[in-house]
């Protein structure tokens, strides 16, 4: 996943907005604006998302300028969340495939 700030896309709430894009099968998806809860009429940039993907920290200027930046933190809205991750645990009980050292299929029990 790639997060970036841009003013070169159709859906903008202000000057620069924060977007996200996914890389699937070697191709980048169309950028998705993370929404008006974060992006406003000014410019949003210099942002960071915490390790748990719960909060975004960013700077905003209410003008189209790098002057008078204010710092914000906000719970990361659903539109800004990274792709879902799945965690599982188990015991490998069977390995199948052409190469036993590099299994193609695992049966977890």
N, C-alpha and C positions, 0 to 999 in steps of 0.2 A: 504494500500500500504506500502511496506517495501523497503527502499533504503539501500544499503549496499556496502561495498568495499570488493573485493575478487580477488584472483588469481587462483581459482579452477574451472574455467569454460572454455569451448572451445573457445569462442570468447573473446580474450583479445588483447588489442592494446599495452600493456606494461606489467608491473609486476602486480600491483593491479589496477583494474578498478572499476568504480562505476556502479552498477546494480540496477534494480528495479524489484519487483515481486508483483503480486496481489493475494489477498486471495479471492477465490470464492467458495461458498458452502463448506466452511471449509477446502479447499485444497489450497496450494500455487501453483501459476503458475510457469512455468520454468522462471528462471531469464532472464531479458532482459538487455543487455549492452546498456547504454544510449548514446553510440556513440563516434566517434572520435573527435567531436568538443570539448568534455570535456576530454575524456580519450586519453592519448598519450603514447609515448614510455616509460615513466617512471612509477611512482607510484602515484595514486590519492587516497587520503583519507582525513579524518577529514573534512567532508563537511556538509553544511547546505543549505537548500532551503528556500528562504524568504516566508512570509505568503501568498503573492499573487501568488506564483509559477512562478515568472518572472525571478529570478536570482538564480544561484547556486554559493556558495562561498566554496572554497576548497583549500587544500594544495597539492602541487605536488613536487616530487623529480625526477629529470631527471635520477637518478641512482636508483638501487635497494637498497635503503638505507633510513633511517630515518633522515639522515643528510642533511643539506642545503635545507630545505623545502622553497618553494616559495608560497605565497598566491595569489590566482586568484579569480576573479569573472567573470561570463559570463552569458549572457542571456540563460535561460534554453531552450535547443532545444526541438523540438516536441517529440523526442524519450524519453526525460526525464520527460515530463509532467505527472502529476498524472492523474488518471481517470477523465473523464469529470463529472462535477456536473451540476445538473439542479435545478434551483430555480423557484418556482412558488408561486403565491398568489391567493387568492380567498376567497369565503365564502362557508362554508359547508352548503348545503341546504338539504341534505338527508343522513341519516346513515342507512345502512342495515347490516345484519349479525346476527349471533346467540347471541352475547353479545353486547348490546347497549352501555355498558361502554367501551368496547374494540372493536371498529368497524372493520369489515373485509373489508368493501367497503365504500368509501366516494365519493359523487358526489359533485364536486366543480363547482360553477357557478360564 
